[in-house]
Amino acid sequence: MEKIAKFIGKEISPETRDRIVQQTSFGAMKSSEHTNYTWVEGMKKNGYFRKGKVGQWKNYFTEEQNELFDNVFNDKLTGTGLIIDFEG
């Protein structure tokens, strides 16, 4: 955050930094209607954020959905050199 502020030519006070850290924490974003999309029709009650743990997609995707995602994802990344570890 401080690198970004420096890059755009801004200084941020310790108080502002602390506020940004608090407001962008997983817990704050999960509980905020501005970031959790609970207001979107059809969105589940707990919104967009779940537990915030890597690999939780396994609890939501069916085998068929996972295969479809892998196919689309691999198609889009072909030739980019980008490698993503979903098990992290």
N, CA and C atoms as an extended XYZ file, in Angstrom:
264
Properties=species:S:1:pos:R:3:atomname:S:1:resname:S:1:resid:I:1 pbc="F F F"
N         0.823       -1.166        0.000 N   MET     1
C         0.000        0.000        0.000 CA  MET     1
C         0.885        1.253        0.000 C   MET     1
N         1.944        1.230        0.780 N   GLU     2
C         2.831        2.391        0.817 CA  GLU     2
C         3.574        2.563       -0.506 C   GLU     2
N         3.894        1.453       -1.166 N   LYS     3
C         4.540        1.530       -2.480 CA  LYS     3
C         3.598        2.150       -3.505 C   LYS     3
N         2.328        1.784       -3.429 N   ILE     4
C         1.339        2.356       -4.357 CA  ILE     4
C         1.192        3.851       -4.105 C   ILE     4
N         1.085        4.232       -2.846 N   ALA     5
C         0.964        5.650       -2.506 CA  ALA     5
C         2.172        6.425       -3.022 C   ALA     5
N         3.342        5.881       -2.816 N   LYS     6
C         4.564        6.547       -3.300 CA  LYS     6
C         4.546        6.649       -4.822 C   LYS     6
N         4.115        5.565       -5.487 N   PHE     7
C         4.071        5.549       -6.943 CA  PHE     7
C         3.165        6.638       -7.500 C   PHE     7
N         2.034        6.881       -6.837 N   ILE     8
C         1.110        7.913       -7.331 CA  ILE     8
C         1.376        9.280       -6.698 C   ILE     8
N         2.461        9.374       -5.948 N   GLY     9
C         2.861       10.660       -5.400 CA  GLY     9
C         2.073       11.112       -4.186 C   GLY     9
N         1.561       10.162       -3.408 N   LYS    10
C         0.787       10.497       -2.217 CA  LYS    10
C         1.480        9.965       -0.970 C   LYS    10
N         1.289       10.681        0.114 N   GLU    11
C         1.738       10.193        1.410 CA  GLU    11
C         0.516        9.767        2.196 C   GLU    11
N         0.649        8.676        2.942 N   ILE    12
C        -0.459        8.255        3.788 CA  ILE    12
C         0.011        8.205        5.238 C   ILE    12
N        -0.847        8.720        6.078 N   SER    13
C        -0.524        8.742        7.510 CA  SER    13
C        -0.654        7.332        8.082 C   SER    13
N        -0.025        7.084        9.211 N   PRO    14
C        -0.198        5.783        9.867 CA  PRO    14
C        -1.673        5.480       10.164 C   PRO    14
N        -2.442        6.503       10.511 N   GLU    15
C        -3.866        6.307       10.795 CA  GLU    15
C        -4.613        5.861        9.536 C   GLU    15
N        -4.318        6.509        8.417 N   THR    16
C        -4.955        6.141        7.150 CA  THR    16
C        -4.544        4.738        6.744 C   THR    16
N        -3.264        4.425        6.895 N   ARG    17
C        -2.777        3.082        6.578 CA  ARG    17
C        -3.526        2.032        7.409 C   ARG    17
N        -3.643        2.274        8.710 N   ASP    18
C        -4.326        1.333        9.590 CA  ASP    18
C        -5.791        1.163        9.201 C   ASP    18
N        -6.413        2.259        8.801 N   ARG    19
C        -7.827        2.201        8.392 CA  ARG    19
C        -7.986        1.392        7.103 C   ARG    19
N        -7.079        1.603        6.159 N   ILE    20
C        -7.116        0.849        4.904 CA  ILE    20
C        -6.922       -0.641        5.183 C   ILE    20
N        -5.956       -0.966        6.025 N   VAL    21
C        -5.705       -2.368        6.372 CA  VAL    21
C        -6.950       -2.992        7.000 C   VAL    21
N        -7.591       -2.273        7.908 N   GLN    22
C        -8.787       -2.793        8.576 CA  GLN    22
C        -9.925       -2.974        7.582 C   GLN    22
N       -10.167       -1.988        6.748 N   GLN    23
C       -11.310       -2.031        5.837 CA  GLN    23
C       -11.125       -3.002        4.678 C   GLN    23
N        -9.893       -3.386        4.397 N   THR    24
C        -9.657       -4.343        3.319 CA  THR    24
C        -9.334       -5.737        3.849 C   THR    24
N        -9.505       -5.945        5.138 N   SER    25
C        -9.297       -7.275        5.703 CA  SER    25
C       -10.399       -8.207        5.205 C   SER    25
N       -10.133       -9.490        5.240 N   PHE    26
C       -11.124      -10.465        4.774 CA  PHE    26
C       -12.423      -10.334        5.559 C   PHE    26
N       -12.323      -10.231        6.873 N   GLY    27
C       -13.519      -10.129        7.709 CA  GLY    27
C       -14.360       -8.906        7.395 C   GLY    27
N       -13.703       -7.755        7.205 N   ALA    28
C       -14.435       -6.528        6.900 CA  ALA    28
C       -15.108       -6.611        5.536 C   ALA    28
N       -14.398       -7.159        4.556 N   MET    29
C       -14.973       -7.246        3.222 CA  MET    29
C       -16.109       -8.271        3.174 C   MET    29
N       -15.976       -9.349        3.941 N   LYS    30
C       -17.033      -10.362        3.975 CA  LYS    30
C       -18.317       -9.806        4.580 C   LYS    30
N       -18.189       -8.926        5.557 N   SER    31
C       -19.379       -8.415        6.240 CA  SER    31
C       -19.962       -7.152        5.611 C   SER    31
N       -19.283       -6.577        4.624 N   SER    32
C       -19.746       -5.341        3.995 CA  SER    32
C       -20.644       -5.624        2.793 C   SER    32
N       -21.811       -5.013        2.778 N   GLU    33
C       -22.704       -5.190        1.624 CA  GLU    33
C       -22.120       -4.593        0.353 C   GLU    33
N       -21.123       -3.720        0.494 N   HIS    34
C       -20.508       -3.098       -0.676 CA  HIS    34
C       -19.559       -4.052       -1.399 C   HIS    34
N       -19.079       -5.072       -0.701 N   THR    35
C       -18.126       -5.989       -1.319 CA  THR    35
C       -18.591       -7.433       -1.366 C   THR    35
N       -19.618       -7.802       -0.612 N   ASN    36
C       -20.003       -9.209       -0.577 CA  ASN    36
C       -21.149       -9.553       -1.524 C   ASN    36
N       -21.707       -8.562       -2.190 N   TYR    37
C       -22.721       -8.745       -3.240 CA  TYR    37
C       -23.994       -9.437       -2.755 C   TYR    37
N       -24.309       -9.355       -1.467 N   THR    38
C       -25.540       -9.968       -0.976 CA  THR    38
C       -26.773       -9.280       -1.546 C   THR    38
N       -26.604       -8.080       -2.071 N   TRP    39
C       -27.720       -7.340       -2.646 CA  TRP    39
C       -28.066       -7.820       -4.058 C   TRP    39
N       -27.190       -8.645       -4.677 N   VAL    40
C       -27.441       -9.145       -6.026 CA  VAL    40
C       -28.489      -10.255       -5.956 C   VAL    40
N       -29.504      -10.129       -6.789 N   GLU    41
C       -30.565      -11.135       -6.809 CA  GLU    41
C       -29.978      -12.499       -7.133 C   GLU    41
N       -30.327      -13.474       -6.330 N   GLY    42
C       -29.838      -14.830       -6.543 CA  GLY    42
C       -28.556      -15.144       -5.785 C   GLY    42
N       -27.926      -14.136       -5.180 N   MET    43
C       -26.692      -14.377       -4.424 CA  MET    43
C       -27.050      -15.097       -3.128 C   MET    43
N       -26.217      -16.020       -2.733 N   LYS    44
C       -26.460      -16.740       -1.493 CA  LYS    44
C       -26.420      -15.780       -0.305 C   LYS    44
N       -27.042      -16.200        0.775 N   LYS    45
C       -27.174      -15.366        1.975 CA  LYS    45
C       -25.825      -14.840        2.477 C   LYS    45
N       -24.786      -15.664        2.422 N   ASN    46
C       -23.490      -15.227        2.950 CA  ASN    46
C       -22.650      -14.477        1.923 C   ASN    46
N       -23.192      -14.238        0.756 N   GLY    47
C       -22.530      -13.399       -0.232 CA  GLY    47
C       -21.418      -14.083       -0.999 C   GLY    47
N       -20.572      -13.264       -1.545 N   TYR    48
C       -19.503      -13.692       -2.434 CA  TYR    48
C       -18.362      -14.366       -1.681 C   TYR    48
N       -18.058      -13.880       -0.498 N   PHE    49
C       -16.941      -14.403        0.283 CA  PHE    49
C       -17.381      -15.626        1.081 C   PHE    49
N       -16.497      -16.589        1.162 N   ARG    50
C       -16.796      -17.760        1.968 CA  ARG    50
C       -15.801      -17.802        3.128 C   ARG    50
N       -15.010      -18.845        3.219 N   LYS    51
C       -14.103      -18.995        4.358 CA  LYS    51
C       -12.746      -18.322        4.132 C   LYS    51
N       -12.417      -18.045        2.887 N   GLY    52
C       -11.137      -17.421        2.603 CA  GLY    52
C        -9.981      -18.394        2.662 C   GLY    52
N       -10.242      -19.648        2.389 N   LYS    53
C        -9.198      -20.669        2.436 CA  LYS    53
C        -8.993      -21.251        1.048 C   LYS    53
N        -7.737      -21.461        0.697 N   VAL    54
C        -7.393      -22.025       -0.599 CA  VAL    54
C        -7.956      -23.433       -0.710 C   VAL    54
N        -8.508      -23.755       -1.866 N   GLY    55
C        -8.991      -25.093       -2.139 CA  GLY    55
C       -10.439      -25.344       -1.780 C   GLY    55
N       -11.125      -24.345       -1.255 N   GLN    56
C       -12.519      -24.530       -0.860 CA  GLN    56
C       -13.443      -24.716       -2.055 C   GLN    56
N       -12.961      -24.416       -3.249 N   TRP    57
C       -13.772      -24.616       -4.439 CA  TRP    57
C       -14.223      -26.063       -4.549 C   TRP    57
N       -13.442      -26.991       -3.993 N   LYS    58
C       -13.791      -28.411       -4.056 CA  LYS    58
C       -15.129      -28.692       -3.371 C   LYS    58
N       -15.498      -27.839       -2.415 N   ASN    59
C       -16.759      -28.013       -1.702 CA  ASN    59
C       -17.949      -27.424       -2.459 C   ASN    59
N       -17.694      -26.757       -3.574 N   TYR    60
C       -18.761      -26.076       -4.303 CA  TYR    60
C       -18.911      -26.565       -5.738 C   TYR    60
N       -17.807      -26.926       -6.393 N   PHE    61
C       -17.853      -27.386       -7.781 CA  PHE    61
C       -18.176      -28.871       -7.839 C   PHE    61
N       -19.005      -29.243       -8.793 N   THR    62
C       -19.176      -30.661       -9.096 CA  THR    62
C       -17.981      -31.080       -9.950 C   THR    62
N       -17.806      -32.367      -10.147 N   GLU    63
C       -16.713      -32.860      -10.997 CA  GLU    63
C       -16.862      -32.293      -12.412 C   GLU    63
N       -18.095      -32.240      -12.909 N   GLU    64
C       -18.359      -31.702      -14.248 CA  GLU    64
C       -18.010      -30.206      -14.325 C   GLU    64
N       -18.378      -29.438      -13.311 N   GLN    65
C       -18.055      -28.009      -13.287 CA  GLN    65
C       -16.551      -27.803      -13.230 C   GLN    65
N       -15.869      -28.626      -12.453 N   ASN    66
C       -14.418      -28.514      -12.349 CA  ASN    66
C       -13.748      -28.803      -13.684 C   ASN    66
N       -14.221      -29.809      -14.376 N   GLU    67
C       -13.669      -30.148      -15.687 CA  GLU    67
C       -13.908      -29.007      -16.682 C   GLU    67
N       -15.111      -28.446      -16.683 N   LEU    68
C       -15.429      -27.325      -17.568 CA  LEU    68
C       -14.532      -26.128      -17.258 C   LEU    68
N       -14.385      -25.814      -15.973 N   PHE    69
C       -13.523      -24.702      -15.575 CA  PHE    69
C       -12.088      -24.939      -16.048 C   PHE    69
N       -11.563      -26.134      -15.803 N   ASP    70
C       -10.196      -26.445      -16.221 CA  ASP    70
C       -10.020      -26.258      -17.721 C   ASP    70
N       -10.990      -26.705      -18.503 N   ASN    71
C       -10.894      -26.576      -19.961 CA  ASN    71
C       -10.882      -25.112      -20.390 C   ASN    71
N       -11.800      -24.311      -19.864 N   VAL    72
C       -11.862      -22.895      -20.222 CA  VAL    72
C       -10.605      -22.171      -19.734 C   VAL    72
N       -10.222      -22.434      -18.505 N   PHE    73
C        -9.059      -21.778      -17.918 CA  PHE    73
C        -7.798      -22.088      -18.731 C   PHE    73
N        -7.589      -23.357      -19.025 N   ASN    74
C        -6.401      -23.747      -19.790 CA  ASN    74
C        -6.419      -23.139      -21.185 C   ASN    74
N        -7.589      -23.069      -21.807 N   ASP    75
C        -7.716      -22.459      -23.127 CA  ASP    75
C        -7.319      -20.985      -23.087 C   ASP    75
N        -7.775      -20.274      -22.055 N   LYS    76
C        -7.488      -18.842      -21.950 CA  LYS    76
C        -6.025      -18.569      -21.617 C   LYS    76
N        -5.377      -19.480      -20.889 N   LEU    77
C        -3.992      -19.253      -20.461 CA  LEU    77
C        -2.950      -19.775      -21.434 C   LEU    77
N        -3.364      -20.552      -22.416 N   THR    78
C        -2.415      -21.130      -23.363 CA  THR    78
C        -1.558      -20.028      -23.996 C   THR    78
N        -0.255      -20.206      -23.877 N   GLY    79
C         0.681      -19.257      -24.473 CA  GLY    79
C         1.039      -18.069      -23.605 C   GLY    79
N         0.434      -17.931      -22.439 N   THR    80
C         0.737      -16.773      -21.587 CA  THR    80
C         1.949      -17.005      -20.690 C   THR    80
N         2.287      -18.268      -20.435 N   GLY    81
C         3.373      -18.583      -19.523 CA  GLY    81
C         2.960      -18.498      -18.057 C   GLY    81
N         1.705      -18.133      -17.809 N   LEU    82
C         1.197      -18.005      -16.443 CA  LEU    82
C         0.819      -19.372      -15.900 C   LEU    82
N         1.311      -19.673      -14.691 N   ILE    83
C         0.994      -20.935      -14.036 CA  ILE    83
C         0.362      -20.610      -12.690 C   ILE    83
N        -0.797      -21.200      -12.412 N   ILE    84
C        -1.491      -20.940      -11.156 CA  ILE    84
C        -1.676      -22.254      -10.423 C   ILE    84
N        -1.321      -22.242       -9.144 N   ASP    85
C        -1.474      -23.411       -8.284 CA  ASP    85
C        -2.757      -23.262       -7.491 C   ASP    85
N        -3.776      -24.034       -7.832 N   PHE    86
C        -5.072      -23.934       -7.150 CA  PHE    86
C        -5.082      -24.683       -5.829 C   PHE    86
N        -4.058      -25.433       -5.552 N   GLU    87
C        -3.995      -26.174       -4.299 CA  GLU    87
C        -3.273      -25.394       -3.215 C   GLU    87
N        -2.451      -24.408       -3.624 N   GLY    88
C        -1.658      -23.514       -2.821 CA  GLY    88
C        -1.573      -23.753       -1.414 C   GLY    88
